[in-house]
Amino acid sequence: MYDVQEVSDETRNYGGRPVSARRAERRLQFIWAALEVFSDKGYASSSVADICTAASLARRQFYDEFDSREDLLIALYDQIQSDARDAMLTAIADRKPVTLADLAETAMTAFVESIGSDPRRAQISYVDIVGVSPRVEAHRVERRTEWAAFFKSTVQNAVGEDFVPPGGYDMASTAFIGALIALVHQWSTATTRPPVDSLVKVMSTILSALIGTDTSIG
C-alpha cells in the first residue's frame, strides 16, 4: 500500500507553474473583469455569466474563487483600495518629502492617480459599493476605519507621535476622508472632468490645513 500525501497548492505544479500562482492569476482575471462589467452595466444589472465572459473563464472557475458576485465586488473594492494605499506608500518612499506640504502633495498625487485617473475605479469605490447590502456596508465602513489608521500613522511617521491635528486624529481623519470621498466622487461623475492636478491641489490644501505646511519632516 502506498502512502498518500496531501500536496499543497504551493508545491503542486500544472504546466510547469505552481497551482497557487495560476489561481492567483485567475482570481485577478475575475477581479479586473468585474471592474469592466460592473462599470459598464452596473453591479445590480450584471451577472456571473457576464463576468465569466469578460474574463474568458468558466462558471465553475468563478465559484472556485468566489461564493457570489457580492464576494467579487468586495474583492474588487479591496484591490482598488489596496492599490491606492500602496501607491501612496511607494510615492512617499521614493520622493522622501521634506515638509508636510510636500508630503500632502506627494500622497494626494499618488492617490488620485491610482483611483481618480481611472473613472471606473472611482465609480466602484464611491458609487457602486454604496448600499449593496448590510454586509458590504459593514465592510466599507471597516475599510474607512483602516484609512483613518493609515492617515494617523502616516502623519505620525512624518512629524512624530507628539503631533496632534486640530480636533484630534479621529475628527481630522474623518474630515479629510469625507472630503476626499466627496471630491473624487464628484469628479468621477462630472460630465467634464477638470485636470487631476486640480483634485490634488484641493486635497493637498485641506490636508495641509489639518497638519500644517511649514513643519519639516524628521
C-alpha positions as CSV (number, residue, x, y, z in Angstrom):
1,M,0.0,0.0,0.0
2,Y,1.3,3.4,-0.9
3,D,1.4,6.4,1.5
4,V,-0.8,9.1,0.2
5,Q,0.5,12.6,1.0
6,E,-1.5,15.7,0.5
7,V,0.2,18.1,-1.8
8,S,-0.4,21.8,-1.2
9,D,-1.1,24.3,-3.9
10,E,2.2,25.9,-3.3
11,T,4.1,22.8,-4.3
12,R,1.8,21.2,-6.9
13,N,2.6,22.2,-10.5
14,Y,0.4,22.4,-13.5
15,G,2.0,23.2,-16.9
16,G,5.3,24.0,-15.1
17,R,3.7,26.6,-12.8
18,P,2.6,26.3,-9.1
19,V,-1.2,25.8,-8.9
20,S,-1.3,28.7,-6.3
21,A,0.2,31.1,-8.9
22,R,-2.3,30.0,-11.5
23,R,-5.2,30.5,-9.1
24,A,-3.9,33.9,-8.1
25,E,-3.7,34.9,-11.7
26,R,-7.2,33.6,-12.4
27,R,-8.6,35.4,-9.4
28,L,-7.1,38.7,-10.7
29,Q,-8.7,37.9,-14.1
30,F,-12.1,37.8,-12.5
31,I,-11.4,41.0,-10.5
32,W,-10.4,43.0,-13.5
33,A,-13.3,41.6,-15.5
34,A,-15.6,42.7,-12.7
35,L,-14.2,46.2,-13.0
36,E,-15.1,46.2,-16.6
37,V,-18.6,44.7,-16.2
38,F,-19.7,46.5,-13.1
39,S,-18.6,49.8,-14.6
40,D,-20.3,49.2,-17.9
41,K,-23.6,47.5,-16.8
42,G,-23.7,48.4,-13.1
43,Y,-23.4,45.9,-10.3
44,A,-27.1,45.3,-9.9
45,S,-27.6,44.6,-13.6
46,S,-24.7,42.3,-14.1
47,S,-24.4,38.5,-13.8
48,V,-21.9,35.8,-13.1
49,A,-22.2,34.9,-16.8
50,D,-21.2,38.4,-17.8
51,I,-18.1,38.3,-15.6
52,C,-17.1,34.9,-16.9
53,T,-17.4,36.0,-20.5
54,A,-15.3,39.2,-19.8
55,A,-12.7,37.1,-18.0
56,S,-12.7,34.3,-20.7
57,L,-13.1,31.8,-17.8
58,A,-15.7,29.2,-16.9
59,R,-18.5,29.5,-14.4
60,R,-17.0,26.6,-12.4
61,Q,-13.8,28.5,-12.2
62,F,-15.7,31.5,-10.8
63,Y,-17.1,29.5,-8.0
64,D,-13.7,28.1,-7.2
65,E,-12.7,31.6,-6.2
66,F,-15.9,33.3,-5.1
67,D,-19.1,32.3,-3.4
68,S,-21.1,35.1,-5.1
69,R,-21.0,38.3,-7.1
70,E,-21.0,40.2,-3.8
71,D,-17.8,38.5,-2.8
72,L,-16.3,39.5,-6.1
73,L,-17.4,43.1,-5.6
74,I,-15.8,43.2,-2.1
75,A,-12.6,41.7,-3.6
76,L,-12.6,44.3,-6.4
77,Y,-13.2,47.1,-3.9
78,D,-10.4,45.9,-1.7
79,Q,-8.0,45.6,-4.6
80,I,-8.7,49.2,-5.6
81,Q,-8.2,50.4,-2.1
82,S,-5.0,48.4,-1.5
83,D,-3.6,49.7,-4.9
84,A,-4.2,53.3,-3.8
85,R,-2.6,52.7,-0.4
86,D,0.4,51.0,-1.9
87,A,0.8,53.8,-4.5
88,M,0.9,56.4,-1.7
89,L,3.5,54.5,0.3
90,T,5.7,53.9,-2.8
91,A,5.5,57.6,-3.8
92,I,6.4,58.8,-0.2
93,A,9.3,56.3,0.0
94,D,10.6,57.3,-3.5
95,R,10.3,61.1,-3.2
96,K,11.1,61.4,0.5
97,P,9.2,64.6,1.1
98,V,11.0,67.1,3.5
99,T,8.0,69.1,4.6
100,L,4.3,68.3,5.4
101,A,3.3,70.3,2.3
102,D,5.5,68.1,0.2
103,L,4.0,65.0,1.9
104,A,0.5,66.2,1.2
105,E,1.2,66.8,-2.5
106,T,3.1,63.5,-2.9
107,A,0.4,61.4,-1.1
108,M,-2.5,63.0,-2.9
109,T,-1.0,62.9,-6.3
110,A,-0.3,59.1,-5.9
111,F,-3.9,58.5,-4.5
112,V,-5.6,60.4,-7.3
113,E,-3.5,58.9,-10.0
114,S,-4.3,55.4,-8.6
115,I,-8.1,55.9,-8.2
116,G,-9.0,59.1,-9.8
117,S,-7.3,58.7,-13.2
118,D,-9.4,55.7,-13.9
119,P,-13.1,56.7,-13.5
120,R,-14.1,53.1,-13.3
121,R,-12.2,52.7,-10.0
122,A,-13.8,55.8,-8.6
123,Q,-17.2,54.6,-9.6
124,I,-16.7,51.2,-7.8
125,S,-15.2,52.9,-4.7
126,Y,-17.7,55.7,-4.3
127,V,-20.9,54.7,-6.2
128,D,-21.4,51.0,-6.8
129,I,-20.2,49.9,-3.4
130,V,-22.7,52.0,-1.5
131,G,-25.9,50.4,-0.2
132,V,-25.4,47.0,-1.8
133,S,-26.2,45.1,1.4
134,P,-25.6,45.4,5.2
135,R,-22.6,43.1,4.8
136,V,-21.0,45.2,2.1
137,E,-21.8,48.4,4.1
138,A,-20.1,47.0,7.1
139,H,-17.0,46.1,5.1
140,R,-16.9,49.6,3.5
141,V,-17.0,51.2,7.0
142,E,-14.2,48.8,8.1
143,R,-12.0,49.9,5.2
144,R,-12.7,53.6,6.0
145,T,-11.5,52.8,9.6
146,E,-8.4,51.4,8.1
147,W,-7.8,54.5,6.1
148,A,-8.2,56.6,9.3
149,A,-5.5,54.5,10.9
150,F,-3.3,54.9,7.8
151,F,-3.8,58.7,8.0
152,K,-2.7,58.7,11.6
153,S,0.3,56.5,11.1
154,T,1.5,58.4,8.0
155,V,1.3,61.8,9.8
156,Q,2.9,60.4,13.0
157,N,5.7,58.8,11.0
158,A,6.4,62.2,9.4
159,V,6.3,64.5,12.4
160,G,6.4,62.3,15.4
161,E,3.9,60.9,17.9
162,D,3.6,64.1,19.8
163,F,1.9,66.0,17.0
164,V,-1.9,66.1,17.3
165,P,-4.0,67.8,14.5
166,P,-6.9,70.1,15.3
167,G,-9.7,68.1,16.9
168,G,-7.5,65.0,17.3
169,Y,-6.9,62.3,14.9
170,D,-10.5,60.9,14.9
171,M,-12.0,64.1,13.8
172,A,-9.2,65.1,11.5
173,S,-9.2,61.8,9.6
174,T,-13.0,61.8,9.4
175,A,-13.0,65.3,7.9
176,F,-10.2,64.6,5.5
177,I,-11.5,61.2,4.3
178,G,-15.0,62.6,4.0
179,A,-13.8,65.5,1.8
180,L,-11.7,63.1,-0.3
181,I,-14.6,60.8,-1.0
182,A,-16.9,63.6,-1.9
183,L,-14.4,65.3,-4.1
184,V,-13.4,62.2,-6.1
185,H,-17.0,61.1,-6.3
186,Q,-18.0,64.4,-7.8
187,W,-15.1,64.4,-10.2
188,S,-15.7,60.8,-11.3
189,T,-19.4,61.6,-12.2
190,A,-18.8,65.0,-13.8
191,T,-19.6,65.4,-17.5
192,T,-16.5,67.4,-18.0
193,R,-13.7,66.4,-15.6
194,P,-11.2,69.0,-14.5
195,P,-7.5,68.0,-14.7
196,V,-6.3,65.6,-12.0
197,D,-3.9,68.3,-10.8
198,S,-7.0,70.3,-9.6
199,L,-8.1,67.5,-7.3
200,V,-4.6,67.2,-5.9
201,K,-4.4,70.9,-5.2
202,V,-7.7,70.9,-3.3
203,M,-7.0,67.9,-1.2
204,S,-3.4,69.0,-0.5
205,T,-4.7,72.3,0.7
206,I,-7.2,70.6,3.0
207,L,-4.5,68.2,4.3
208,S,-2.0,71.0,4.8
209,A,-4.6,72.9,6.8
210,L,-5.0,69.9,9.1
211,I,-1.4,69.1,9.6
212,G,0.4,72.4,8.8
213,T,2.6,73.4,5.8
214,D,5.9,74.6,7.1
215,T,6.8,71.8,9.5
216,S,9.8,69.8,8.5
217,I,9.7,66.0,8.4
218,G,12.3,64.3,10.5
